[in-house]
Amino acid sequence: MDVTLPQVTPRPAQAALRDRGQRAHLSGLSAEARIERAYRDRGCVLLARRWRGGGGEIDLVFRRGDLLVFVEVKSSSSFERAIESLHWTQVARIQTAAEAFVGAHPDLALMDMRVDLAALDGMGRFRVIPNITM
């Protein structure tokens, strides 16, 4: 006996929310790829992308010589909005995740480290604010 289950059609609000989430995800990936290229062009070597640990996520982790750079990427319609979207609690989670990253890679523990904010505007232009935790 063949049983056919009814098709479930998402309600319009659910579909719109799902689509908005998908657009945000893809936009975030695009912004991170843009920043990754910029850091690589400046001689940095990518160590990790979207690394999770210590209760947080780090968008990009680079090494340049004896320097580790943890990068948070924020994208919005303007630089100001992108910068304002980074809350201090998120910075604390990034710092904790960075400590966990170094803990997972003890060979990197004696390197200088910093956390950068890379802000992108609606036109895809970016500004990097280095060492946002100091």
Backbone as XML, in Angstrom:
<?xml version="1.0"?>
<chain id="A" units="angstrom">
  <residue number="1" name="MET">
    <atom name="N" x="0.844" y="-1.169" z="0.000"/>
    <atom name="CA" x="0.000" y="0.000" z="0.000"/>
    <atom name="C" x="0.896" y="1.241" z="0.000"/>
  </residue>
  <residue number="2" name="ASP">
    <atom name="N" x="0.683" y="2.115" z="-0.943"/>
    <atom name="CA" x="1.476" y="3.339" z="-1.083"/>
    <atom name="C" x="0.746" y="4.487" z="-0.406"/>
  </residue>
  <residue number="3" name="VAL">
    <atom name="N" x="1.405" y="5.109" z="0.571"/>
    <atom name="CA" x="0.798" y="6.212" z="1.305"/>
    <atom name="C" x="1.468" y="7.502" z="0.861"/>
  </residue>
  <residue number="4" name="THR">
    <atom name="N" x="0.695" y="8.445" z="0.431"/>
    <atom name="CA" x="1.218" y="9.740" z="0.024"/>
    <atom name="C" x="0.940" y="10.737" z="1.133"/>
  </residue>
  <residue number="5" name="LEU">
    <atom name="N" x="2.018" y="11.377" z="1.594"/>
    <atom name="CA" x="1.868" y="12.374" z="2.640"/>
    <atom name="C" x="1.501" y="13.712" z="2.012"/>
  </residue>
  <residue number="6" name="PRO">
    <atom name="N" x="0.707" y="14.493" z="2.719"/>
    <atom name="CA" x="0.336" y="15.797" z="2.166"/>
    <atom name="C" x="1.559" y="16.712" z="2.090"/>
  </residue>
  <residue number="7" name="GLN">
    <atom name="N" x="1.609" y="17.527" z="1.068"/>
    <atom name="CA" x="2.659" y="18.521" z="0.897"/>
    <atom name="C" x="2.447" y="19.632" z="1.904"/>
  </residue>
  <residue number="8" name="VAL">
    <atom name="N" x="3.504" y="20.009" z="2.588"/>
    <atom name="CA" x="3.427" y="21.113" z="3.537"/>
    <atom name="C" x="4.005" y="22.342" z="2.866"/>
  </residue>
  <residue number="9" name="THR">
    <atom name="N" x="3.180" y="23.336" z="2.715"/>
    <atom name="CA" x="3.617" y="24.580" z="2.105"/>
    <atom name="C" x="3.904" y="25.588" z="3.203"/>
  </residue>
  <residue number="10" name="PRO">
    <atom name="N" x="5.121" y="26.157" z="3.198"/>
    <atom name="CA" x="5.412" y="27.129" z="4.247"/>
    <atom name="C" x="4.498" y="28.338" z="4.138"/>
  </residue>
  <residue number="11" name="ARG">
    <atom name="N" x="4.124" y="28.846" z="5.284"/>
    <atom name="CA" x="3.311" y="30.048" z="5.296"/>
    <atom name="C" x="4.147" y="31.210" z="4.778"/>
  </residue>
  <residue number="12" name="PRO">
    <atom name="N" x="3.525" y="32.233" z="4.217"/>
    <atom name="CA" x="4.288" y="33.353" z="3.647"/>
    <atom name="C" x="5.274" y="33.991" z="4.621"/>
  </residue>
  <residue number="13" name="ALA">
    <atom name="N" x="4.907" y="34.167" z="5.866"/>
    <atom name="CA" x="5.812" y="34.791" z="6.837"/>
    <atom name="C" x="7.023" y="33.904" z="7.080"/>
  </residue>
  <residue number="14" name="GLN">
    <atom name="N" x="6.802" y="32.596" z="7.176"/>
    <atom name="CA" x="7.915" y="31.668" z="7.382"/>
    <atom name="C" x="8.843" y="31.663" z="6.173"/>
  </residue>
  <residue number="15" name="ALA">
    <atom name="N" x="8.263" y="31.676" z="4.990"/>
    <atom name="CA" x="9.067" y="31.678" z="3.771"/>
    <atom name="C" x="9.885" y="32.962" z="3.663"/>
  </residue>
  <residue number="16" name="ALA">
    <atom name="N" x="9.288" y="34.079" z="4.008"/>
    <atom name="CA" x="10.006" y="35.358" z="3.955"/>
    <atom name="C" x="11.147" y="35.367" z="4.960"/>
  </residue>
  <residue number="17" name="LEU">
    <atom name="N" x="10.911" y="34.842" z="6.135"/>
    <atom name="CA" x="11.942" y="34.781" z="7.165"/>
    <atom name="C" x="13.081" y="33.862" z="6.719"/>
  </residue>
  <residue number="18" name="ARG">
    <atom name="N" x="12.712" y="32.722" z="6.155"/>
    <atom name="CA" x="13.725" y="31.781" z="5.658"/>
    <atom name="C" x="14.545" y="32.426" z="4.542"/>
  </residue>
  <residue number="19" name="ASP">
    <atom name="N" x="13.888" y="33.122" z="3.618"/>
    <atom name="CA" x="14.591" y="33.782" z="2.522"/>
    <atom name="C" x="15.513" y="34.877" z="3.035"/>
  </residue>
  <residue number="20" name="ARG">
    <atom name="N" x="15.046" y="35.643" z="4.017"/>
    <atom name="CA" x="15.873" y="36.708" z="4.583"/>
    <atom name="C" x="17.102" y="36.115" z="5.257"/>
  </residue>
  <residue number="21" name="GLY">
    <atom name="N" x="16.917" y="35.021" z="5.970"/>
    <atom name="CA" x="18.045" y="34.341" z="6.616"/>
    <atom name="C" x="19.042" y="33.812" z="5.599"/>
  </residue>
  <residue number="22" name="GLN">
    <atom name="N" x="18.536" y="33.269" z="4.506"/>
    <atom name="CA" x="19.408" y="32.747" z="3.447"/>
    <atom name="C" x="20.194" y="33.885" z="2.796"/>
  </residue>
  <residue number="23" name="ARG">
    <atom name="N" x="19.526" y="35.020" z="2.553"/>
    <atom name="CA" x="20.224" y="36.183" z="1.971"/>
    <atom name="C" x="21.296" y="36.692" z="2.918"/>
  </residue>
  <residue number="24" name="ALA">
    <atom name="N" x="21.000" y="36.750" z="4.208"/>
    <atom name="CA" x="21.973" y="37.217" z="5.196"/>
    <atom name="C" x="23.174" y="36.272" z="5.246"/>
  </residue>
  <residue number="25" name="HIS">
    <atom name="N" x="22.912" y="34.987" z="5.194"/>
    <atom name="CA" x="23.992" y="33.997" z="5.210"/>
    <atom name="C" x="24.902" y="34.177" z="3.994"/>
  </residue>
  <residue number="26" name="LEU">
    <atom name="N" x="24.304" y="34.283" z="2.817"/>
    <atom name="CA" x="25.089" y="34.437" z="1.591"/>
    <atom name="C" x="25.832" y="35.763" z="1.566"/>
  </residue>
  <residue number="27" name="SER">
    <atom name="N" x="25.199" y="36.803" z="2.068"/>
    <atom name="CA" x="25.849" y="38.107" z="2.154"/>
    <atom name="C" x="27.058" y="38.039" z="3.084"/>
  </residue>
  <residue number="28" name="GLY">
    <atom name="N" x="26.911" y="37.343" z="4.196"/>
    <atom name="CA" x="28.012" y="37.178" z="5.133"/>
    <atom name="C" x="29.178" y="36.416" z="4.519"/>
  </residue>
  <residue number="29" name="LEU">
    <atom name="N" x="28.862" y="35.350" z="3.774"/>
    <atom name="CA" x="29.917" y="34.589" z="3.097"/>
    <atom name="C" x="30.651" y="35.458" z="2.082"/>
  </residue>
  <residue number="30" name="SER">
    <atom name="N" x="29.901" y="36.253" z="1.346"/>
    <atom name="CA" x="30.502" y="37.147" z="0.351"/>
    <atom name="C" x="31.402" y="38.186" z="1.017"/>
  </residue>
  <residue number="31" name="ALA">
    <atom name="N" x="30.939" y="38.778" z="2.106"/>
    <atom name="CA" x="31.729" y="39.777" z="2.825"/>
    <atom name="C" x="33.014" y="39.146" z="3.366"/>
  </residue>
  <residue number="32" name="GLU">
    <atom name="N" x="32.904" y="37.958" z="3.919"/>
    <atom name="CA" x="34.091" y="37.285" z="4.451"/>
    <atom name="C" x="35.079" y="36.956" z="3.343"/>
  </residue>
  <residue number="33" name="ALA">
    <atom name="N" x="34.580" y="36.541" z="2.188"/>
    <atom name="CA" x="35.466" y="36.245" z="1.055"/>
    <atom name="C" x="36.197" y="37.510" z="0.598"/>
  </residue>
  <residue number="34" name="ARG">
    <atom name="N" x="35.496" y="38.638" z="0.591"/>
    <atom name="CA" x="36.103" y="39.921" z="0.207"/>
    <atom name="C" x="37.228" y="40.287" z="1.168"/>
  </residue>
  <residue number="35" name="ILE">
    <atom name="N" x="36.991" y="40.138" z="2.450"/>
    <atom name="CA" x="37.992" y="40.478" z="3.460"/>
    <atom name="C" x="39.139" y="39.471" z="3.427"/>
  </residue>
  <residue number="36" name="GLU">
    <atom name="N" x="38.831" y="38.220" z="3.218"/>
    <atom name="CA" x="39.885" y="37.205" z="3.112"/>
    <atom name="C" x="40.861" y="37.563" z="1.993"/>
  </residue>
  <residue number="37" name="ARG">
    <atom name="N" x="40.324" y="37.949" z="0.832"/>
    <atom name="CA" x="41.193" y="38.348" z="-0.284"/>
    <atom name="C" x="42.066" y="39.535" z="0.092"/>
  </residue>
  <residue number="38" name="ALA">
    <atom name="N" x="41.477" y="40.501" z="0.786"/>
    <atom name="CA" x="42.222" y="41.707" z="1.162"/>
    <atom name="C" x="43.384" y="41.368" z="2.100"/>
  </residue>
  <residue number="39" name="TYR">
    <atom name="N" x="43.149" y="40.513" z="3.067"/>
    <atom name="CA" x="44.220" y="40.136" z="3.990"/>
    <atom name="C" x="45.286" y="39.308" z="3.274"/>
  </residue>
  <residue number="40" name="ARG">
    <atom name="N" x="44.849" y="38.403" z="2.408"/>
    <atom name="CA" x="45.822" y="37.607" z="1.644"/>
    <atom name="C" x="46.675" y="38.511" z="0.757"/>
  </residue>
  <residue number="41" name="ASP">
    <atom name="N" x="46.044" y="39.512" z="0.146"/>
    <atom name="CA" x="46.789" y="40.460" z="-0.700"/>
    <atom name="C" x="47.848" y="41.210" z="0.104"/>
  </residue>
  <residue number="42" name="ARG">
    <atom name="N" x="47.670" y="41.297" z="1.399"/>
    <atom name="CA" x="48.619" y="41.990" z="2.275"/>
    <atom name="C" x="49.621" y="41.015" z="2.921"/>
  </residue>
  <residue number="43" name="GLY">
    <atom name="N" x="49.673" y="39.801" z="2.395"/>
    <atom name="CA" x="50.677" y="38.845" z="2.852"/>
    <atom name="C" x="50.275" y="37.952" z="4.004"/>
  </residue>
  <residue number="44" name="CYS">
    <atom name="N" x="49.006" y="37.950" z="4.373"/>
    <atom name="CA" x="48.540" y="37.099" z="5.464"/>
    <atom name="C" x="48.187" y="35.706" z="4.945"/>
  </residue>
  <residue number="45" name="VAL">
    <atom name="N" x="48.372" y="34.735" z="5.796"/>
    <atom name="CA" x="48.039" y="33.349" z="5.478"/>
    <atom name="C" x="46.795" y="32.971" z="6.281"/>
  </residue>
  <residue number="46" name="LEU">
    <atom name="N" x="45.764" y="32.481" z="5.597"/>
    <atom name="CA" x="44.533" y="32.079" z="6.272"/>
    <atom name="C" x="44.765" y="30.786" z="7.037"/>
  </residue>
  <residue number="47" name="LEU">
    <atom name="N" x="44.447" y="30.807" z="8.336"/>
    <atom name="CA" x="44.555" y="29.614" z="9.172"/>
    <atom name="C" x="43.201" y="28.966" z="9.414"/>
  </residue>
  <residue number="48" name="ALA">
    <atom name="N" x="42.144" y="29.787" z="9.489"/>
    <atom name="CA" x="40.810" y="29.232" z="9.771"/>
    <atom name="C" x="39.740" y="30.190" z="9.278"/>
  </residue>
  <residue number="49" name="ARG">
    <atom name="N" x="38.625" y="29.606" z="8.913"/>
    <atom name="CA" x="37.450" y="30.358" z="8.477"/>
    <atom name="C" x="36.270" y="29.867" z="9.302"/>
  </residue>
  <residue number="50" name="ARG">
    <atom name="N" x="35.547" y="30.813" z="9.928"/>
    <atom name="CA" x="34.389" y="30.486" z="10.763"/>
    <atom name="C" x="34.723" y="29.440" z="11.820"/>
  </residue>
  <residue number="51" name="TRP">
    <atom name="N" x="35.798" y="29.711" z="12.535"/>
    <atom name="CA" x="36.253" y="28.778" z="13.568"/>
    <atom name="C" x="35.380" y="28.930" z="14.808"/>
  </residue>
  <residue number="52" name="ARG">
    <atom name="N" x="34.927" y="27.796" z="15.348"/>
    <atom name="CA" x="34.075" y="27.797" z="16.542"/>
    <atom name="C" x="34.799" y="27.133" z="17.695"/>
  </residue>
  <residue number="53" name="GLY">
    <atom name="N" x="34.689" y="27.785" z="18.846"/>
    <atom name="CA" x="35.264" y="27.211" z="20.055"/>
    <atom name="C" x="35.185" y="28.225" z="21.183"/>
  </residue>
  <residue number="54" name="GLY">
    <atom name="N" x="35.246" y="27.747" z="22.399"/>
    <atom name="CA" x="35.214" y="28.637" z="23.547"/>
    <atom name="C" x="33.929" y="29.435" z="23.664"/>
  </residue>
  <residue number="55" name="GLY">
    <atom name="N" x="32.860" y="28.936" z="23.088"/>
    <atom name="CA" x="31.575" y="29.628" z="23.190"/>
    <atom name="C" x="31.383" y="30.744" z="22.180"/>
  </residue>
  <residue number="56" name="GLY">
    <atom name="N" x="32.253" y="30.816" z="21.176"/>
    <atom name="CA" x="32.118" y="31.876" z="20.176"/>
    <atom name="C" x="32.624" y="31.419" z="18.820"/>
  </residue>
  <residue number="57" name="GLU">
    <atom name="N" x="32.514" y="32.316" z="17.872"/>
    <atom name="CA" x="32.971" y="32.046" z="16.517"/>
    <atom name="C" x="33.868" y="33.186" z="16.070"/>
  </residue>
  <residue number="58" name="ILE">
    <atom name="N" x="34.923" y="32.824" z="15.356"/>
    <atom name="CA" x="35.816" y="33.809" z="14.762"/>
    <atom name="C" x="35.658" y="33.680" z="13.260"/>
  </residue>
  <residue number="59" name="ASP">
    <atom name="N" x="35.317" y="34.786" z="12.604"/>
    <atom name="CA" x="35.073" y="34.733" z="11.166"/>
    <atom name="C" x="36.308" y="34.281" z="10.394"/>
  </residue>
  <residue number="60" name="LEU">
    <atom name="N" x="37.447" y="34.923" z="10.647"/>
    <atom name="CA" x="38.678" y="34.612" z="9.923"/>
    <atom name="C" x="39.861" y="34.689" z="10.887"/>
  </residue>
  <residue number="61" name="VAL">
    <atom name="N" x="40.799" y="33.767" z="10.702"/>
    <atom name="CA" x="42.036" y="33.790" z="11.481"/>
    <atom name="C" x="43.201" y="33.767" z="10.499"/>
  </residue>
  <residue number="62" name="PHE">
    <atom name="N" x="44.096" y="34.747" z="10.645"/>
    <atom name="CA" x="45.252" y="34.855" z="9.759"/>
    <atom name="C" x="46.542" y="34.849" z="10.554"/>
  </residue>
  <residue number="63" name="ARG">
    <atom name="N" x="47.597" y="34.511" z="9.837"/>
    <atom name="CA" x="48.947" y="34.627" z="10.387"/>
    <atom name="C" x="49.759" y="35.449" z="9.399"/>
  </residue>
  <residue number="64" name="ARG">
    <atom name="N" x="50.500" y="36.379" z="9.961"/>
    <atom name="CA" x="51.447" y="37.152" z="9.145"/>
    <atom name="C" x="52.732" y="37.249" z="9.959"/>
  </residue>
  <residue number="65" name="GLY">
    <atom name="N" x="53.713" y="36.440" z="9.577"/>
    <atom name="CA" x="54.947" y="36.371" z="10.350"/>
    <atom name="C" x="54.656" y="35.855" z="11.741"/>
  </residue>
  <residue number="66" name="ASP">
    <atom name="N" x="55.010" y="36.653" z="12.754"/>
    <atom name="CA" x="54.789" y="36.267" z="14.148"/>
    <atom name="C" x="53.547" y="36.916" z="14.743"/>
  </residue>
  <residue number="67" name="LEU">
    <atom name="N" x="52.585" y="37.262" z="13.900"/>
    <atom name="CA" x="51.346" y="37.905" z="14.342"/>
    <atom name="C" x="50.144" y="37.062" z="13.954"/>
  </residue>
  <residue number="68" name="LEU">
    <atom name="N" x="49.265" y="36.810" z="14.941"/>
    <atom name="CA" x="47.971" y="36.179" z="14.673"/>
    <atom name="C" x="46.924" y="37.278" z="14.639"/>
  </residue>
  <residue number="69" name="VAL">
    <atom name="N" x="46.060" y="37.247" z="13.631"/>
    <atom name="CA" x="45.000" y="38.244" z="13.514"/>
    <atom name="C" x="43.663" y="37.520" z="13.440"/>
  </residue>
  <residue number="70" name="PHE">
    <atom name="N" x="42.804" y="37.830" z="14.416"/>
    <atom name="CA" x="41.447" y="37.297" z="14.454"/>
    <atom name="C" x="40.549" y="38.400" z="13.911"/>
  </residue>
  <residue number="71" name="VAL">
    <atom name="N" x="39.761" y="38.092" z="12.878"/>
    <atom name="CA" x="38.989" y="39.126" z="12.195"/>
    <atom name="C" x="37.495" y="38.867" z="12.330"/>
  </residue>
  <residue number="72" name="GLU">
    <atom name="N" x="36.789" y="39.881" z="12.809"/>
    <atom name="CA" x="35.322" y="39.878" z="12.827"/>
    <atom name="C" x="34.864" y="40.712" z="11.640"/>
  </residue>
  <residue number="73" name="VAL">
    <atom name="N" x="34.008" y="40.133" z="10.809"/>
    <atom name="CA" x="33.520" y="40.804" z="9.609"/>
    <atom name="C" x="32.078" y="41.243" z="9.843"/>
  </residue>
  <residue number="74" name="LYS">
    <atom name="N" x="31.814" y="42.522" z="9.616"/>
    <atom name="CA" x="30.466" y="43.073" z="9.745"/>
    <atom name="C" x="30.125" y="43.809" z="8.460"/>
  </residue>
  <residue number="75" name="SER">
    <atom name="N" x="28.936" y="43.556" z="7.956"/>
    <atom name="CA" x="28.490" y="44.175" z="6.718"/>
    <atom name="C" x="27.122" y="44.813" z="6.938"/>
  </residue>
  <residue number="76" name="SER">
    <atom name="N" x="26.965" y="46.028" z="6.425"/>
    <atom name="CA" x="25.685" y="46.719" z="6.538"/>
    <atom name="C" x="25.606" y="47.761" z="5.428"/>
  </residue>
  <residue number="77" name="SER">
    <atom name="N" x="24.573" y="48.562" z="5.460"/>
    <atom name="CA" x="24.384" y="49.570" z="4.418"/>
    <atom name="C" x="25.428" y="50.680" z="4.486"/>
  </residue>
  <residue number="78" name="SER">
    <atom name="N" x="26.036" y="50.876" z="5.662"/>
    <atom name="CA" x="27.074" y="51.901" z="5.825"/>
    <atom name="C" x="28.133" y="51.381" z="6.782"/>
  </residue>
  <residue number="79" name="PHE">
    <atom name="N" x="29.301" y="52.013" z="6.749"/>
    <atom name="CA" x="30.357" y="51.631" z="7.689"/>
    <atom name="C" x="29.889" y="51.816" z="9.119"/>
  </residue>
  <residue number="80" name="GLU">
    <atom name="N" x="29.214" y="52.939" z="9.361"/>
    <atom name="CA" x="28.763" y="53.253" z="10.712"/>
    <atom name="C" x="27.837" y="52.168" z="11.252"/>
  </residue>
  <residue number="81" name="ARG">
    <atom name="N" x="26.876" y="51.757" z="10.420"/>
    <atom name="CA" x="25.934" y="50.716" z="10.870"/>
    <atom name="C" x="26.644" y="49.390" z="11.093"/>
  </residue>
  <residue number="82" name="ALA">
    <atom name="N" x="27.603" y="49.080" z="10.230"/>
    <atom name="CA" x="28.359" y="47.834" z="10.396"/>
    <atom name="C" x="29.131" y="47.857" z="11.701"/>
  </residue>
  <residue number="83" name="ILE">
    <atom name="N" x="29.793" y="48.981" z="11.981"/>
    <atom name="CA" x="30.580" y="49.104" z="13.207"/>
    <atom name="C" x="29.679" y="49.055" z="14.432"/>
  </residue>
  <residue number="84" name="GLU">
    <atom name="N" x="28.557" y="49.751" z="14.370"/>
    <atom name="CA" x="27.632" y="49.784" z="15.505"/>
    <atom name="C" x="26.999" y="48.430" z="15.787"/>
  </residue>
  <residue number="85" name="SER">
    <atom name="N" x="26.987" y="47.541" z="14.810"/>
    <atom name="CA" x="26.353" y="46.242" z="15.017"/>
    <atom name="C" x="27.207" y="45.297" z="15.863"/>
  </residue>
  <residue number="86" name="LEU">
    <atom name="N" x="28.450" y="45.677" z="16.117"/>
    <atom name="CA" x="29.308" y="44.855" z="16.965"/>
    <atom name="C" x="29.121" y="45.280" z="18.415"/>
  </residue>
  <residue number="87" name="HIS">
    <atom name="N" x="28.561" y="44.401" z="19.214"/>
    <atom name="CA" x="28.276" y="44.676" z="20.619"/>
    <atom name="C" x="29.445" y="44.183" z="21.473"/>
  </residue>
  <residue number="88" name="TRP">
    <atom name="N" x="29.644" y="44.807" z="22.618"/>
    <atom name="CA" x="30.768" y="44.447" z="23.486"/>
    <atom name="C" x="30.704" y="42.992" z="23.937"/>
  </residue>
  <residue number="89" name="THR">
    <atom name="N" x="29.493" y="42.426" z="24.071"/>
    <atom name="CA" x="29.389" y="41.019" z="24.477"/>
    <atom name="C" x="29.947" y="40.110" z="23.380"/>
  </residue>
  <residue number="90" name="GLN">
    <atom name="N" x="29.758" y="40.516" z="22.142"/>
    <atom name="CA" x="30.302" y="39.738" z="21.030"/>
    <atom name="C" x="31.827" y="39.824" z="21.014"/>
  </residue>
  <residue number="91" name="VAL">
    <atom name="N" x="32.359" y="40.997" z="21.307"/>
    <atom name="CA" x="33.817" y="41.156" z="21.389"/>
    <atom name="C" x="34.373" y="40.229" z="22.469"/>
  </residue>
  <residue number="92" name="ALA">
    <atom name="N" x="33.700" y="40.148" z="23.598"/>
    <atom name="CA" x="34.136" y="39.259" z="24.680"/>
    <atom name="C" x="34.121" y="37.798" z="24.222"/>
  </residue>
  <residue number="93" name="ARG">
    <atom name="N" x="33.081" y="37.401" z="23.478"/>
    <atom name="CA" x="33.012" y="36.025" z="22.963"/>
    <atom name="C" x="34.128" y="35.764" z="21.960"/>
  </residue>
  <residue number="94" name="ILE">
    <atom name="N" x="34.446" y="36.753" z="21.132"/>
    <atom name="CA" x="35.532" y="36.602" z="20.156"/>
    <atom name="C" x="36.859" y="36.416" z="20.888"/>
  </residue>
  <residue number="95" name="GLN">
    <atom name="N" x="37.083" y="37.201" z="21.934"/>
    <atom name="CA" x="38.315" y="37.064" z="22.714"/>
    <atom name="C" x="38.415" y="35.677" z="23.340"/>
  </residue>
  <residue number="96" name="THR">
    <atom name="N" x="37.313" y="35.189" z="23.885"/>
    <atom name="CA" x="37.302" y="33.854" z="24.491"/>
    <atom name="C" x="37.549" y="32.789" z="23.432"/>
  </residue>
  <residue number="97" name="ALA">
    <atom name="N" x="36.937" y="32.952" z="22.258"/>
    <atom name="CA" x="37.155" y="32.008" z="21.163"/>
    <atom name="C" x="38.604" y="32.065" z="20.683"/>
  </residue>
  <residue number="98" name="ALA">
    <atom name="N" x="39.192" y="33.257" z="20.643"/>
    <atom name="CA" x="40.598" y="33.389" z="20.239"/>
    <atom name="C" x="41.507" y="32.649" z="21.217"/>
  </residue>
  <residue number="99" name="GLU">
    <atom name="N" x="41.206" y="32.764" z="22.509"/>
    <atom name="CA" x="41.977" y="32.033" z="23.515"/>
    <atom name="C" x="41.834" y="30.526" z="23.297"/>
  </residue>
  <residue number="100" name="ALA">
    <atom name="N" x="40.633" y="30.075" z="22.962"/>
    <atom name="CA" x="40.407" y="28.656" z="22.708"/>
    <atom name="C" x="41.154" y="28.210" z="21.444"/>
  </residue>
  <residue number="101" name="PHE">
    <atom name="N" x="41.178" y="29.080" z="20.434"/>
    <atom name="CA" x="41.905" y="28.758" z="19.204"/>
    <atom name="C" x="43.382" y="28.542" z="19.508"/>
  </residue>
  <residue number="102" name="VAL">
    <atom name="N" x="43.967" y="29.458" z="20.259"/>
    <atom name="CA" x="45.382" y="29.328" z="20.613"/>
    <atom name="C" x="45.600" y="28.098" z="21.497"/>
  </residue>
  <residue number="103" name="GLY">
    <atom name="N" x="44.648" y="27.821" z="22.374"/>
    <atom name="CA" x="44.743" y="26.618" z="23.193"/>
    <atom name="C" x="44.742" y="25.345" z="22.361"/>
  </residue>
  <residue number="104" name="ALA">
    <atom name="N" x="44.020" y="25.374" z="21.253"/>
    <atom name="CA" x="43.956" y="24.221" z="20.352"/>
    <atom name="C" x="45.181" y="24.148" z="19.440"/>
  </residue>
  <residue number="105" name="HIS">
    <atom name="N" x="45.951" y="25.237" z="19.383"/>
    <atom name="CA" x="47.155" y="25.308" z="18.549"/>
    <atom name="C" x="48.306" y="25.862" z="19.393"/>
  </residue>
  <residue number="106" name="PRO">
    <atom name="N" x="48.813" y="25.068" z="20.336"/>
    <atom name="CA" x="49.809" y="25.575" z="21.271"/>
    <atom name="C" x="51.080" y="26.103" z="20.609"/>
  </residue>
  <residue number="107" name="ASP">
    <atom name="N" x="51.372" y="25.670" z="19.388"/>
    <atom name="CA" x="52.548" y="26.173" z="18.677"/>
    <atom name="C" x="52.417" y="27.662" z="18.341"/>
  </residue>
  <residue number="108" name="LEU">
    <atom name="N" x="51.206" y="28.223" z="18.454"/>
    <atom name="CA" x="50.959" y="29.637" z="18.153"/>
    <atom name="C" x="50.907" y="30.498" z="19.410"/>
  </residue>
  <residue number="109" name="ALA">
    <atom name="N" x="51.031" y="29.880" z="20.571"/>
    <atom name="CA" x="50.761" y="30.565" z="21.838"/>
    <atom name="C" x="51.682" y="31.735" z="22.144"/>
  </residue>
  <residue number="110" name="LEU">
    <atom name="N" x="52.880" y="31.746" z="21.637"/>
    <atom name="CA" x="53.816" y="32.813" z="21.960"/>
    <atom name="C" x="53.813" y="33.953" z="20.941"/>
  </residue>
  <residue number="111" name="MET">
    <atom name="N" x="52.893" y="33.900" z="20.011"/>
    <atom name="CA" x="52.824" y="34.935" z="18.972"/>
    <atom name="C" x="52.077" y="36.162" z="19.480"/>
  </residue>
  <residue number="112" name="ASP">
    <atom name="N" x="52.376" y="37.317" z="18.882"/>
    <atom name="CA" x="51.557" y="38.499" z="19.134"/>
    <atom name="C" x="50.194" y="38.251" z="18.516"/>
  </residue>
  <residue number="113" name="MET">
    <atom name="N" x="49.160" y="38.832" z="19.117"/>
    <atom name="CA" x="47.789" y="38.604" z="18.635"/>
    <atom name="C" x="47.009" y="39.899" z="18.680"/>
  </residue>
  <residue number="114" name="ARG">
    <atom name="N" x="46.028" y="39.987" z="17.776"/>
    <atom name="CA" x="45.113" y="41.128" z="17.815"/>
    <atom name="C" x="43.784" y="40.693" z="17.206"/>
  </residue>
  <residue number="115" name="VAL">
    <atom name="N" x="42.757" y="41.475" z="17.519"/>
    <atom name="CA" x="41.423" y="41.266" z="16.954"/>
    <atom name="C" x="41.093" y="42.496" z="16.114"/>
  </residue>
  <residue number="116" name="ASP">
    <atom name="N" x="40.785" y="42.277" z="14.844"/>
    <atom name="CA" x="40.409" y="43.360" z="13.927"/>
    <atom name="C" x="38.920" y="43.300" z="13.629"/>
  </residue>
  <residue number="117" name="LEU">
    <atom name="N" x="38.355" y="44.460" z="13.350"/>
    <atom name="CA" x="36.994" y="44.542" z="12.828"/>
    <atom name="C" x="37.091" y="44.995" z="11.384"/>
  </residue>
  <residue number="118" name="ALA">
    <atom name="N" x="36.532" y="44.215" z="10.484"/>
    <atom name="CA" x="36.454" y="44.585" z="9.070"/>
    <atom name="C" x="35.002" y="44.947" z="8.783"/>
  </residue>
  <residue number="119" name="ALA">
    <atom name="N" x="34.768" y="46.222" z="8.485"/>
    <atom name="CA" x="33.412" y="46.720" z="8.234"/>
    <atom name="C" x="33.232" y="46.964" z="6.742"/>
  </residue>
  <residue number="120" name="LEU">
    <atom name="N" x="32.157" y="46.424" z="6.195"/>
    <atom name="CA" x="31.836" y="46.627" z="4.784"/>
    <atom name="C" x="30.560" y="47.433" z="4.673"/>
  </residue>
  <residue number="121" name="ASP">
    <atom name="N" x="30.544" y="48.340" z="3.678"/>
    <atom name="CA" x="29.324" y="49.109" z="3.434"/>
    <atom name="C" x="28.511" y="48.440" z="2.330"/>
  </residue>
  <residue number="122" name="GLY">
    <atom name="N" x="27.403" y="49.027" z="1.986"/>
    <atom name="CA" x="26.498" y="48.465" z="0.985"/>
    <atom name="C" x="27.067" y="48.386" z="-0.413"/>
  </residue>
  <residue number="123" name="MET">
    <atom name="N" x="28.184" y="49.083" z="-0.666"/>
    <atom name="CA" x="28.823" y="49.076" z="-1.979"/>
    <atom name="C" x="29.963" y="48.058" z="-2.051"/>
  </residue>
  <residue number="124" name="GLY">
    <atom name="N" x="30.206" y="47.342" z="-0.944"/>
    <atom name="CA" x="31.278" y="46.355" z="-0.918"/>
    <atom name="C" x="32.633" y="46.932" z="-0.548"/>
  </residue>
  <residue number="125" name="ARG">
    <atom name="N" x="32.663" y="48.219" z="-0.235"/>
    <atom name="CA" x="33.917" y="48.825" z="0.223"/>
    <atom name="C" x="34.126" y="48.419" z="1.669"/>
  </residue>
  <residue number="126" name="PHE">
    <atom name="N" x="35.381" y="48.404" z="2.098"/>
    <atom name="CA" x="35.630" y="47.986" z="3.469"/>
    <atom name="C" x="36.642" y="48.899" z="4.145"/>
  </residue>
  <residue number="127" name="ARG">
    <atom name="N" x="36.563" y="48.876" z="5.461"/>
    <atom name="CA" x="37.526" y="49.533" z="6.339"/>
    <atom name="C" x="37.885" y="48.531" z="7.414"/>
  </residue>
  <residue number="128" name="VAL">
    <atom name="N" x="39.151" y="48.486" z="7.742"/>
    <atom name="CA" x="39.613" y="47.605" z="8.811"/>
    <atom name="C" x="39.995" y="48.471" z="10.004"/>
  </residue>
  <residue number="129" name="ILE">
    <atom name="N" x="39.447" y="48.130" z="11.142"/>
    <atom name="CA" x="39.813" y="48.777" z="12.399"/>
    <atom name="C" x="40.653" y="47.753" z="13.151"/>
  </residue>
  <residue number="130" name="PRO">
    <atom name="N" x="41.971" y="47.970" z="13.207"/>
    <atom name="CA" x="42.832" y="46.963" z="13.841"/>
    <atom name="C" x="42.766" y="47.042" z="15.364"/>
  </residue>
  <residue number="131" name="ASN">
    <atom name="N" x="42.968" y="45.889" z="15.981"/>
    <atom name="CA" x="43.138" y="45.799" z="17.428"/>
    <atom name="C" x="42.001" y="46.420" z="18.211"/>
  </residue>
  <residue number="132" name="ILE">
    <atom name="N" x="40.782" y="45.977" z="17.947"/>
    <atom name="CA" x="39.607" y="46.597" z="18.573"/>
    <atom name="C" x="39.485" y="46.292" z="20.057"/>
  </residue>
  <residue number="133" name="THR">
    <atom name="N" x="40.274" y="45.361" z="20.571"/>
    <atom name="CA" x="40.148" y="44.998" z="21.979"/>
    <atom name="C" x="41.057" y="45.815" z="22.878"/>
  </residue>
  <residue number="134" name="MET">
    <atom name="N" x="41.847" y="46.676" z="22.324"/>
    <atom name="CA" x="42.774" y="47.489" z="23.134"/>
    <atom name="C" x="42.204" y="48.872" z="23.354"/>
  </residue>
</chain>
